[in-house]
Amino acid sequence: MLVVVPYLIRHPGTTLDEAATVFAIPIPQLRRDLEQLFLAGLPPYGPGDLIDVDIDEDGGIWIAMADHFARPLRLTRQEALAVYVRATELAATPGVPVAPALNAALAKLRDALGAEALGEAAGIAGAEPGTPPEHLDTVRAASGSHERLRIAYVAQSTGERTERVVDPEAVFASAGHWYAAVWDVEVDDERLLRIDRIASVEPAGERFAPRGLRGAGRPLYTPSDRDVDVRVRLHPAARWVAEYYLARDVAEGPDGSLEVTLPTATTRWIARLFLRLGTDAEVLEPPGLREEIEAEARATLERYAAASA
């Protein structure tokens, strides 16, 4: 319909037979799809907010667009950021034939948003558009052939490198990164791994029987009873955090800032996140996290000093 409707608007009176021939769609299916268009529109879903389709007695198709559809699309800042993150993710997908055009569109979107609006989201995909993680193809192939893998993995929250034997059941992209839903053989439990954090991978020489782990569409973080609720204020340049990470109880301030709650199993990654955010964000609760951030900052400065000595 995204192709058919614009064509019919530009060629009013096209018959069902003609449209069915042009788009290789069976006439009954085309009629059913067109008859569903009157449901498309925006709140409050009144007659002036929906698409009007009329098929006359000779089979001619006439489409009248609601006023909204006649105006150029205007994205809010949050919508534009979401488009940027998802499009960057798509551009990194191997074999996408529209990647050059998509990369050009991403460049225009970056220019339109500007550095202040993009903030840290400018580098959110972790790689240049069109460049997938190093081990993506290997993990994806193992998932398709049900081949057990032996991997080295670097945890995001602690930086710890561990050796694991995993059964990769599902590989998917979300929020600018590639993930693998795996069964960790040693701990006998499910894990969600970011593929760009896999340092090495090799076949374990065994096959596995899939357990039906969920892939695309699953939440990237599952809250638990052990979580700590961290209340933060995000100034406009850091609002991307509320879109990229799981956030609850979102409240917008008059200055464009957001107050959100970030549930987390460990506060260490939040401390590191706040080192990147600098003055663009502040911790409201718990108070002890501010001291943890300061300690992390001092340790980072000491490492820089030692490296330059």
Stockholm file with secondary structure:
# STOCKHOLM 1.0

chainA/1-309         MLVVVPYLIRHPGTTLDEAATVFAIPIPQLRRDLEQLFLAGLPPYGPGDLIDVDIDEDGGIWIAMADHFARPLRLTRQEALAVYVRATELAATPGVPVAPALNAALAKLRDALGAEALGEAAGIAGAEPGTPPEHLDTVRAASGSHERLRIAYVAQSTGERTERVVDPEAVFASAGHWYAAVWDVEVDDERLLRIDRIASVEPAGERFAPRGLRGAGRPLYTPSDRDVDVRVRLHPAARWVAEYYLARDVAEGPDGSLEVTLPTATTRWIARLFLRLGTDAEVLEPPGLREEIEAEARATLERYAAASA
#=GR chainA/1-309 SS CTTHHHHHHHSTTCBHHHHHHHHTCCHHHHHHHHHHGGGCBCTTCCGGGBCEEEECTTCBEEEECCHHHHSCCCCCHHHHHHHHHHHHHHHTSTTCTTHHHHHHHHHHHHHHHHHHHHGGGGGTTSSCTTCCCTTHHHHHHHHHHTEEEEEEEECTTTCCEEEEEEEEEEEEEETTEEEEEEEETTTTEEEEEEGGGEEEEEEEEEECCCCCCCCTTSCSCCCCTTCEEEEEEECGGGTHHHHHSCCEEEEECTTSCEEEEEEESCSHHHHHHHHHHGGGEEEEECTHHHHHHHHHHHHHHHHHHHHHC
#=GC SS_cons         CTTHHHHHHHSTTCBHHHHHHHHTCCHHHHHHHHHHGGGCBCTTCCGGGBCEEEECTTCBEEEECCHHHHSCCCCCHHHHHHHHHHHHHHHTSTTCTTHHHHHHHHHHHHHHHHHHHHGGGGGTTSSCTTCCCTTHHHHHHHHHHTEEEEEEEECTTTCCEEEEEEEEEEEEEETTEEEEEEEETTTTEEEEEEGGGEEEEEEEEEECCCCCCCCTTSCSCCCCTTCEEEEEEECGGGTHHHHHSCCEEEEECTTSCEEEEEEESCSHHHHHHHHHHGGGEEEEECTHHHHHHHHHHHHHHHHHHHHHC
//
